[in-house]
Amino acid sequence: MFIDQSGVKHITRDVFNVLTKAATTDFIFFTASSFKWRFGDLLAPEIEFPENVLYTDVHRVLADKYREWAPKGMFIGHFSIKKKSNIYGLVFGSHHWRGMQKFLQVVWKLDPACGEADYEMEADTAQGAMYFDEGRTGFKKRKVEVFQQQLSELITSGVLTTDKAVFLHCLTNGFLSGVAKDVYARLHKSNILRNSRPTFPRCSADVMKEPRKLQL
């Protein structure tokens, strides 16, 4: 289902609930995300923006609200679009992992750095960080680096126990499963991941048919 609304207000929570209850239907709809940021409760009052949201992040924040509303097990993806000074976006929903995978293949091709916008989300000039309490400077970790660190922690702590669980965790969080390759390699090099070559965890859709246990 394709929905081209004018603004934000037409995809209410009730409408969204109807869309998400259609178990065999994928949907994608348009939103004027920066309008909500600009007009606040005057537009789509069901959606509350936290304070101090960066303008470049408005569509990500809006999509997070729809993720909060979505039923468990449903995949919600998003992509931000900038036109002149306004930021718009798409919200995608699917009950099937394959639908989400196809969506992510498109958006990561459009945005190889973050997979979520047609403009630069992580400009080099914005990555610097000042650590005043430590008297030093540094650089913020980028989106992919942060996710890989979190993924590594979930694997080593035993939260994610199979390559299938890792695969679905990547898709749910808006990443193609290939992002796990470096994580597997680093954990194997550190002798934390002990899978042999024949049983090494995979990043392809094959994991959905024959998942492999992560041996730590």
N, C-alpha and C positions, 0 to 999 in steps of 0.2 A: 504494500500500500504506500503510495506517494502522497504526501500532504504538503501543499504549498500555502501555509497560512500567511496572513499579513500581520507581521509583528510577533507577539508572543502569546497573547491572551486566549487563543482558540484551543490550544492543547492544554486543557484544564486537567486536573487530576482524574476527574471522572472519565474524560475522553481517553486519557492515557491508560487508565485501567481497562477500558474496553479493548484498546489496541493490544495490550499485553496479555489479555485472556485468550486471544486468538492463537492457539498453540501452533498452528501450521502457517502462520502469516508473518513475514518479515515486514518491517515498516521503516520509512525514513521520512523525516519532516524538517522543514526549514524554520529557523527562528531568527528574529532580529534581536540578538542577545544584548547589544549595547543599549538598546532602547530601555530594557529592563534596568540596566545599571544606571541609566540616566534619570528615569522617572520613578524608580523605587516602587512603593506600594500602590501608586496610581496605575500601574500596569501589572497584571498577573499577580495579585496580592498573595496567592497561595504559595508563591515562590519567594523565599526570604534569602537575600544575599548577606553573607557575613560582612562585617566592616572591613574597610581597607583592602578591598579586592582590586588587584591591578587591572587596568583597562584591557591589557592584552590577554588576561585570563578569564574574561567575563563569560565566554561560551563554555569553557571548561567547567566553571562553577555552576552554570545553568545545567549542563549535562549531568553533573554530579547529583543535582536534585532529582532528575529523572531516574538515575541509578538507585537513589534512595527509595523512590516510589516503586520500582520494578520488583516483580516477584523473584524469589530465590531461584537461582539457576538460569536467569535470563541474561543475555549479553546485551550491553548498551555501549555503543560507540559514538564518537563525535568527531567533527572536523570544523575548524574555525575558518571563516572567510572574511577578509578585510577589503572593503570598498571605500576609497577615500578615507574619511575619518571614522566611518562606522564599522562595527564588527558584527557579522552575522554568523550563522553556522547551521550545520546539519546534525541531527540526532538519529541514530540508527538503532533498531532493536531486532533481535532474533532469539528464538528459543533453541536454535541449533548451533553448535560450535562451528559448523562449516560456513554458515552465513556470516558469523563474526570474522572468521578467517578470511573470507573473500573481501569483506569490507576493509579489514586491516591491510590486506595486500595492496589495495588501491591507495589508501591514505598514506601508508609508509613509502609508497613510490612517489607520491606528491610531496611528501615532507620526510626525507631520509633521516633528519636529525631528531624529530620528536613525534612524527606520525599524527599530527593533530592540527596543522594550520597551513594556510598558504602565505604566511608571513613568518618572520624569524621570531621564534618564541624564546630562544636562548642566545641573545646577542653576546658576542665576546665582551663588549664593554659593560655588560651587566653581570658578568660572572665573577668579578673581583669581590673580595670580602675582607673586611677589616675586623681583626680580633683584638679589640682594645684591651681586654683584660689580660691577654697574653702578650701584647706588644708586638704583634706580627700581622702580616697580610697573607692572603692566600686566594684560592679560587673555589667557588662553589662546585659541588659535583653536579654534573648534568643529569638530565632525566634518566637516560639509559643507565648511567653509572649508579644512580641511587637505586633504581629497580634491581639491577644485578646484585648489589650488596644485600638488599632485602631478600632477594631470592636465595642467595647463598645462605643467609641466616635461617630461612625457613627450611632449607634442605638439611643443614647440619643440626638443627634442633629437632628434626624428626616430624615436623608439621607436614611437609610434602614427602611422601615415601615412595612414589613411583614417577616415572617419566610422564605418564598420563596426567597425574596430578599437577606436575610442573607445566605441561602443555596447556591445560585448562586455566591454570593460574595466570599464565602469560596472556591468553586471549581475554580473560575477564578484566585484566588491568590495561588492556589496550596495546599489547605488544605481540608481535609475531614470535613464535616459539624459538626461532633462531637466536634470539637474545640469550637463551640458556646455554648455547654452545660454549661460550667463554667461561661461564660459571662452572660447567661440568669440567672443562679443561683445567681450570685453576684448582678446583677441589681434588681432582685426580692427581695433579702434580704435587699437591700438598699431602698426599696419602690419606685424605679424608674420604674421598669417594674411591671405593675399592673394586668397583665392577671391572671385570676382565673385558678384553676387546669384544668377545662374542656377546656379552651381556651389557655392553655400554649403553647408557640411556640415549634415546633418540629424540630428535626435535621435529620429526615429520608426523603426518597424520596417521602413520602406522601404529603409533602408541595407543590410539583409540581402540584398535582391534586386539593388540597383544602388548599390554603395558609391561614394562620391566621394573622390578623393584630396585630402588637405589640402595646399594650396599655400602654402609659406612663403617 
